[in-house]
């Protein structure tokens, strides 16, 4: 009879572990679903701003991470990019640069899914 409480304890710990693993997987799936709007074959126009005027239209690739509910790309400590969905089902990216201690928008991209 002494072995019964120990086996109950082991079963409880196993159940707790499995629930935690299931919750963790569910949380990861939820986070990935928030990025679903980025799946597709995208075309669009990039605009580079200097002093509020469009100076270039070009494209680039950067690694990104999901943080605090936003997809944020830090090109360096003084340059960052934000990604979000549009009302039309596309997505928008804009970049900011740290100038004299203030974040200033430097470009904006709006994409439409062609798939």
C-alpha positions as CSV (number, residue, x, y, z in Angstrom):
1,X,0.0,0.0,0.0
2,X,3.0,2.3,0.6
3,X,3.8,2.3,-3.2
4,X,0.4,3.6,-4.2
5,X,1.0,7.2,-3.1
6,X,4.3,7.3,-4.9
7,X,2.7,6.0,-8.1
8,X,0.0,8.6,-7.8
9,X,2.6,11.3,-7.4
10,X,4.5,10.0,-10.5
11,X,1.2,10.0,-12.5
12,X,0.4,13.5,-11.4
13,X,3.9,14.8,-12.4
14,X,3.6,13.0,-15.8
15,X,0.2,14.5,-16.4
16,X,1.5,18.0,-15.4
17,X,4.4,17.6,-17.8
18,X,2.2,16.5,-20.7
19,X,-0.3,19.4,-20.1
20,X,2.6,21.8,-20.1
21,X,4.1,20.4,-23.3
22,X,0.6,20.6,-25.0
23,X,0.1,24.2,-23.8
24,X,3.5,25.2,-25.1
25,X,2.9,23.6,-28.5
26,X,-0.5,25.3,-28.6
27,X,1.1,28.7,-27.8
28,X,3.7,28.2,-30.6
29,X,0.9,27.4,-33.1
30,X,-1.0,30.5,-32.1
31,X,2.0,32.7,-32.6
32,X,2.7,31.1,-36.0
33,X,-1.0,31.7,-37.0
34,X,-0.5,35.4,-36.3
35,X,2.1,35.4,-39.0
36,X,0.0,33.5,-41.6
37,X,-0.7,36.8,-43.5
38,X,3.0,36.7,-44.6
39,X,2.6,33.4,-46.6
40,X,2.4,34.0,-50.3
41,X,4.3,35.1,-53.4
42,X,4.4,38.8,-53.0
43,X,5.1,41.7,-55.3
44,X,5.2,45.3,-54.3
45,X,7.1,48.6,-54.4
46,X,9.6,49.8,-51.9
47,X,10.0,53.5,-51.3
48,X,13.1,55.1,-49.6
49,X,12.4,58.5,-48.0
50,X,14.9,61.3,-47.4
51,X,13.6,64.5,-45.7
52,X,10.1,63.3,-46.4
53,X,10.7,62.9,-50.2
54,X,10.8,59.5,-52.0
55,X,14.3,59.2,-53.4
56,X,14.5,55.5,-54.4
57,X,12.3,52.4,-55.1
58,X,14.3,49.1,-54.4
59,X,14.0,45.7,-52.5
60,X,16.1,43.8,-49.8
61,X,16.0,40.7,-47.6
62,X,16.6,40.7,-43.8
63,X,16.1,38.1,-41.1
64,X,13.1,38.8,-38.8
65,X,11.8,37.7,-35.4
66,X,8.4,37.8,-33.7
67,X,8.5,39.9,-30.5
68,X,5.9,41.5,-28.3
69,X,3.1,40.8,-30.7
70,X,4.9,42.3,-33.7
71,X,7.2,41.2,-36.4
72,X,10.2,43.4,-36.0
73,X,13.5,43.4,-38.0
74,X,16.4,45.3,-36.5
75,X,18.8,46.1,-39.3
76,X,21.1,47.6,-36.7
77,X,20.7,49.6,-33.4
78,X,19.6,52.7,-35.3
79,X,17.3,51.1,-37.9
80,X,14.2,48.9,-37.5
81,X,11.4,47.5,-39.6
82,X,7.8,46.7,-38.7
83,X,5.4,44.3,-40.4
84,X,1.6,44.1,-40.2
85,X,-1.4,43.0,-42.2
86,X,-3.6,45.4,-44.3
87,X,-7.4,45.5,-44.4
88,X,-7.3,44.2,-48.0
89,X,-5.5,41.0,-47.0
90,X,-2.0,42.1,-47.9
91,X,0.7,43.3,-45.6
92,X,2.6,46.5,-45.0
93,X,6.2,47.1,-43.9
94,X,7.7,50.3,-42.8
95,X,11.1,51.3,-41.5
96,X,12.3,53.7,-39.0
97,X,15.7,55.2,-38.3
98,X,16.9,56.7,-35.0
99,X,17.8,60.3,-35.7
100,X,18.8,62.6,-32.8
101,X,17.1,60.3,-30.3
102,X,13.8,60.2,-32.3
103,X,12.5,57.4,-34.5
104,X,11.7,58.8,-38.0
105,X,9.9,56.8,-40.7
106,X,12.3,56.3,-43.7
107,X,10.3,54.0,-46.0
108,X,7.0,52.2,-46.4
109,X,6.1,49.0,-48.5
110,X,2.6,47.8,-49.2
111,X,2.2,44.3,-50.8
112,X,-0.7,42.5,-52.5
113,X,-0.8,38.7,-52.6
114,X,-0.8,37.5,-56.2
115,X,-1.5,33.9,-55.3
